Amino acid sequence: MELGAKDPMAMMREFLREAGGCAVIDGGLATEMEANGADLKDALWSAKCLFTSPDLIKKVHLDYLEAGANILTTASYQATIQGFESRGFSREESEALLRRSVEIAYEARDIFQKRYLKGPQNADKKENTFKQRPILVAASVGSYGAYLADGSEYSGNYGEAVTLETLKDFHRRRLQVLSEAGADIIAFETIPNKLEAQVYAELLEECNIKIPAWFSFNSKDGINVVSGDSLIECVSIADSCENVVAIGINCTAPRNIHGLVLSIRKVTNKPILVYPNSGESYDADRKEWVASTDVSDEDFVSYVSRWHEAGALLIGGCCRTTPKTIRAILRALHKEDDVFKPDGIQI
């Protein structure tokens, strides 16, 4: 299914209906590639693999599809034209790497769908239906702070010199390239402050972006976004944007998600998405995740039904979550006899 239609909101609701009422987003990409042997202690983080090990990206995408994901997020979170150019790539090569992130996700989807087009010979009807579920490719757009690679996407503090126009100039061409690369949806992820949310909203209109988008913020305190800006004000910006078809929270500790969903629900009628991290904290100096309040997959998944009941209709995982986490989320959302109900929940 593609979302790029005249009424993107209607298409998103149709996608959710086909997914059974609640769609499953994939889990951590970079941290899962690290678990598969990639060294990502690099300013480009997961984007480094676009030119060093694209097959590994494809493998992780396939692992998430096998686990039950309905949405693949591309390896472009920390992929920027400026970042690639700083490594010696030309402007043309940098843009090609951005497009490649979308192509790899589509290649993984095609492999998965062809593999199960008719379903394994020994599979029952339910298994075949599961394998043929709707799958979208979301082109990930990380914040300016992600490009800086100094952890500022977890503080939202860019300094007074960084203005709305500074950020527009930074994101504009990247957004155009990713939107033209054929993704189903643009995923603005880990948005740390109100300023960057405003930048994204204005660029979607100014650049005449034809495909839908989602806005996903991050929070430390379970009340505001990480910069201290009002979550309500940030969500209101996203809600007012016609192209935005889902709004939510990512890379935030699981224990904070329920209250944040309730707050978002007060501001918007658009579908809410949540994909928390494992609960660990990121050390920007060491460029690694540090155990703190992390939870097991079982504990993580114990929250899922509460998030769903509160109003979340797209649920997955962020950093340090794995295909095992996603498989457990799917099971939690769709109990044995309910997995293949055609109507699902009302949306």
Secondary structure, 3 states (H helix, E strand, C coil): CCCCCCCHHHHHHHHHHHCCCCEEECCCCHHHHHHCCCCCCCCCHHHHHHHHCHHHHHHHHHHHHHHCCCEEECCCCCCCHHHHHCCCCCHHHHHHHHHHHHHHHHHHHHHHHHHCCCCCCCCCHHHHHHHCCCCEEEEEECCHHHHHCCCHHHCCCCCCCCCHHHHHHHHHHHHHHHHHCCCCEEEEEEECCHHHHHHHHHHHHHCCCCCCEEEEECCCCCCCCCCCCCHHHHHHHHHCCCCEEEEEEECCCHHHHHHHHHHHHCCCCCCEEEECCCCCEEECCCCEEECCCCCCHHHHHHCHHHHHHHCEEEECCCCCCCHHHHHHHHHHHCCHHHCCCCCCCCC
